[in-house]
Each structure stands twice: as C-alpha cells, then as structure tokens.
Amino acid sequence: MTKAKAIRHIEKAGMLLVYPLDNAPEPASLWSCFYPKTKMRWEWDNGGDDRVAQLWHLREELSRSEQVVYAKWFRDRATFFSKDVFAAALARLWFLREDQILDRTPRDVLDSLEMNSPLSTKELKAETGLVGKDNERDYDRALKTLFRRLLVVGFGEKDDGAFPSLRVGATQLLFEDLWAHAQGLTFEAATATLEAKLHSSIFLKQLNKLAI
C-alpha cells in the first residue's frame, strides 16, 4: 500500500472510494484495489486490521499530493478522482448549471474559501460565523452542497482538537488548472471523458443523476 500505487489505481479507474460500501464490489475502492479478496472490518480497537488505519493515513497524504483530487462526494463519502475525470465531472456538475444559484450559507462558505484556502473545520467555522451547535446543521449542509458540486476539495488535515480535521479548499484556488480546463470543456467532451473512464459504473450513474 504505497502512494505511487494508489495514484496509479485512481488514474486507471478514474474514480475510487477510499473504503468499500458494505464490502460490495461496486463502487470500486482503494481497499478493493489493494486487497481484492479481503473484506474490510471497520474496527479500530487492538484487534482491528492495521491496514484500515494505514489506508486512512494514506488518504490524507494523497489528498494533498496534487496528483489526484479528494472530495467527500459519492454519498458524501471519501472519494478520489483522477485529474481528467475530476475536470470532466466539474464541467458537468457546475459550469453547465450556472443558472442555479447557491443558497446563502454555501455561498458564504465558498466566498471564505475563495479568499483563503485550505482551512480546517475550526478555522472555516470562525471565518463564516458558523460556530457552535446551533450552526452545526447549516455548516454540514453547506459543505455537503459544495462537495457534491465539486466546488471544494479536501486537502490534508490539521490538528483542531482531539482529532485531526480535514482541511477544505476552494477548487478554483487549489486546482486552478483543472478549474480552467473544466471551463473550456464542452458537454460532449466532458461526457466522452466520463464514459470512457467510468463506463457504466455507479459513479457515472450518480454523476448523470446530479447533472440533470
């Protein structure tokens, strides 16, 4: 389980979850690429599988590698994209839907990230004023909206307290080249890339559903 091998798996597949969903073969995951005949057990005690934690640490390293793109995307779960698939997906999910305006809270969060990225959860909540339990629901919804549209990405972690916090950044700032490339893609070109890499996978079906 190395960064180089993980990147090769992601680039070949176009899109991969970090961990499988209920050990099902679809959608594909990094775990299933590295350990195709091993069921994953989500246990973190002394008797747990060390490889589960190792993959979680590898996920963090990959997220800031700039060689692949990380987002909480498929069903709001940890998802990696190859750069070509990410640009094509971004074109389908956002640039062809410019008439759809973001609600106020997601817009405020995105505005903050477009000024300064990446930010940890604690930093981003402070920047947007979404601090405290009363704002937790609005903050979570805003992040889910932005991740689903690939307007933000995950980029490393920061110690924010008891546990490391995912650092989130605006796609436009952290992957400026992919943002510009997506703007120049036609519907046909983006679709061709997605179909060539993702074929008829669950990932492609989800993209097509969201892009309607």
Long-range contacts (C-beta under 8 A, 24 or more apart in sequence): 1-34, 1-51, 1-54, 1-55, 1-58, 3-58, 3-61, 3-62, 3-65, 5-34, 6-30, 6-33, 6-34, 6-58, 6-62, 6-80, 7-62, 7-65, 7-67, 7-68, 9-33, 9-34, 10-62, 10-68, 10-80, 10-81, 10-82, 11-68, 11-82, 13-82, 13-197, 14-81, 14-82, 14-84, 14-85, 14-194, 14-197, 14-198, 14-203, 15-74, 15-79, 15-80, 15-81, 15-82, 15-85, 15-197, 15-198, 15-201, 15-203, 16-79, 16-80, 17-74, 17-77, 17-78, 17-79, 17-80, 18-55, 18-56, 18-59, 18-77, 18-78, 18-79, 18-80, 19-52, 19-55, 19-77, 19-78, 21-75, 21-77, 26-201, 26-202, 27-74, 27-201, 27-202, 27-203, 28-201, 30-55, 30-58, 30-59, 30-80, 31-55, 60-156, 60-157, 60-164, 63-153, 63-154, 63-155, 63-156, 63-166, 64-155, 64-156, 66-175, 69-153, 69-175, 69-178, 70-153, 70-154, 70-155, 71-147, 71-150, 71-152, 71-153, 71-154, 72-143, 72-144, 72-147, 72-154, 73-147, 73-148, 73-150, 74-202, 74-203, 74-206, 76-144, 76-147, 76-148, 78-154, 82-197, 83-175, 83-178, 84-193, 84-197, 85-193, 85-194, 85-197, 85-198, 86-150, 86-175, 86-178, 87-178, 87-181, 87-182, 87-185, 87-190, 87-193, 88-182, 88-185, 88-189, 88-190, 88-191, 88-193, 88-194, 89-150, 89-190, 89-194, 89-207, 90-150, 90-171, 90-178, 90-179, 90-182, 91-182, 91-183, 91-185, 91-187, 91-189, 91-190, 92-187, 92-190, 92-191, 92-194, 92-207, 92-211, 93-148, 93-149, 93-150, 93-207, 93-210, 93-211, 94-149, 94-150, 94-151, 94-182, 95-182, 95-183, 95-185, 96-187, 96-211, 97-211, 102-145, 103-142, 103-145, 105-130, 105-138, 105-139, 105-141, 105-142, 106-141, 106-142, 106-145, 106-146, 108-142, 109-139, 109-142, 109-143, 109-146, 109-152, 110-146, 110-151, 110-152, 110-170, 113-152, 113-168, 113-169, 113-170, 113-173, 114-170, 114-172, 114-173, 117-155, 117-168, 117-169, 117-170, 117-173, 117-174, 118-155, 118-156, 118-167, 118-168, 118-169, 118-174, 119-167, 119-168, 119-169, 120-157, 120-158, 120-160, 120-165, 120-166, 120-167, 120-168, 121-160, 121-165, 121-166, 121-168, 122-160, 122-161, 122-165, 123-158, 123-160, 124-168, 143-168, 148-210, 149-210
